[in-house]
Amino acid sequence: MDLKSLLRCCFVLFCGQNFSLGCRWIRYRYKDVSRENLQLLANMGGEFVREKVNIPFPNKVYSNAKHSQMGDSISILYEAIRQIRKLYSKDMNSVTWDSVKLDRFQSNLHRTTSELEQCTREITYSDSTGSHGKENRSLKRHFKKLEHYLKTKDYSANAWEVVRTEVWKHLQRLDLLTTAMRTGTNA
């Protein structure tokens, strides 16, 4: 085996190993940030409301993501966090939540989207199947409906409580997805 072939083999092995690990930040830091976000979301307001919003939760997106290629799962994770961050940048004047916790939550969302954006750049070279597009569009539509709900309710405190409950569900599902990614039980 000549040197050129050996270097190619090493490159393929390195890329394959790097791809199987996904993204270092997801593997080593996401769980801590996710746990903090769930606690902040739970504690920044009162009890989670039982009022249901007439917007179906995108369970299928998360089920499909759990059984997708690593790159697709990362893309879905990134899109969901990006949409949550976008939602929490809307008019929040009516909420009486703990402002320190809310600021920390928003800061974590900003950091997470930055880290995941970097992950999507890294993984794109290893996984170019693009099968995540349908799920990402479904997530965008879901969050657009939540945004519309807030708008029709004039961004009321009660509407934000309903949305906070919905976001809690998303963060829980994302936590399960990243656990599957870290343990290698997805695809």
N, C-alpha and C positions, 0 to 999 in steps of 0.2 A: 504494500500500500504506500503510495507516494505521499508526500507532505500535504499536497493540495487536497487529496481525498481525506486524509486524517483531519485536516482543519474543517472540511465540510461536515464530517461526522460529528466533530466536537460542537460545531455551530448548531447542527440539528438537535443534538442531545441537549445542549444548553437551552435552546428555544423551546423545546418540548418540555423540559423541566420548568422553565420560567412560566410557560403557559399553564401547566398543570397546577402550579401554585396560585395562578390567577394574579392577584395584585397583593403585594406585601402589606399595604395599608389595610385592605379588607381582612387579610389573614391575621394581622397582629393588633390592629387598633380599632377596627369598626365595632367590635363587640362592646368595648368599653364606652365608646361614644354613643352607641345605640342604647345601651343600658341607661346611661345618663339622660339621653333624650326621652326615653320612656318615663323615667322618674320625674324629670322636669315637667313633661306634659301632664302627668298625673297630678302633680303637686302645685302647678301654677294656678289652677282654677279650683273650683269646688268639685263635688261628685260628678262623675261622667253622667251625662243626661241619658235617659232611656228613650227620649223622643227619637223616632227614626226619620231619616230623610228618604224621600222616595227616589233614591239614586242607587241602583244595584251596585254592590261592591264587586270589583273585578277579580273574584276568586280564581277564575280560569287563567288569568295572566300569571298569578303567582304559582298556580299548580303547574302550568307549562314551564315557567322559568325554573322551577325546582328540578325539572327533568331535561333542561336545555344544556347546550354547550356553555362552557365557562364564559366566553365572550358575550353570549346572549344574556346570560344571567347578570353579568356586570352592567350591561347596557340597560337592562330593566331596572336594576337597583339604582343606577345613576338617574334615570328618567323619573322614577318615583320620588327620590329625594329632591331632585330639581323642581318638580311640580309642587311638592310640599313647601319648599323654600319660597317659591313664587306665590303660593297661597298666603303664606305668613308675612308677605310684604304688602298685603292689602290694608285697607282702612281698619285699624284696630282700636279706634278711639273709644268705642263703647265697652270694651272689656275692662274688667276690674281685676285682672290677673296680677300676680306678683311680677312686677316689672323686671326685677333682677333675673328671675327664672326665665321670663319670656326673652329677655336680651341674650341670656346664655343659650337658650334653645335656638334662637335665630343665628347666633354665632356658630353653634355646632352645625347647623344646617349649611351655613356658608362654607365652613371648613370641609364638611363632608362632600359637598358638591365639587369643591376644588380638587380634593383627593380623588374622587371617583372620575372626574373628567380626565385626570392624568392616567388613571387605570384604563379608561376606555381608549386612550391614545396608545397605550402600551399593548393592549390586547388586540386591537384592530389588526395589527400585523400578523397575529397568529390565527385569528378566527375571522374570516371575511364572509361567512355564510349569509349574514344579513337577515336571518330568520326572526330576529327580534323586532323588526319594524312594525308588524301587526300588533304585537303586545304593547309596544311603546305608544302607538296611536290610540289603542284602547285606554291606556293609562291617561293620556292627555285628555281624551274625551271625558273620562270620569272626573278628573280634576277641574275641567272646564265646567262641568255640571255643578260641582261643589262651589266653584267661584260664582256661577250664576245664582245658585241658592243664596249665597251670602248677599249678593247684590240685590236680589228681589226682597230680601229681609232687611235691607238697608244696613247691612253689616252690624246687626243688633247683637247684643251680648249673648242672647239665647242662641242665635244662629251660629255664633262662634263656638259656643259650647257643643252644639251638634257637630260642627266641623272638627273640633278638637277630638271628639269621640271617634269620628271617622279616621282621622289622621293616626290616632292611637292604634287602630286596627291595621292600618298600613304599616306602621313601624313594627308591629308584632310580626306581621307576615314577612317583612324584609329581614327581620332578625332570624326567622326560620330559614329563609332563603340563604342568607350568608352562612349560617351554621352548616347547611348542606354543602355550600361551596367550600368551606374550610375543611370539612371532613371528607370531601370527595364523593358525597352521595348523590350529587346531581350529575346527570349524564355520565 
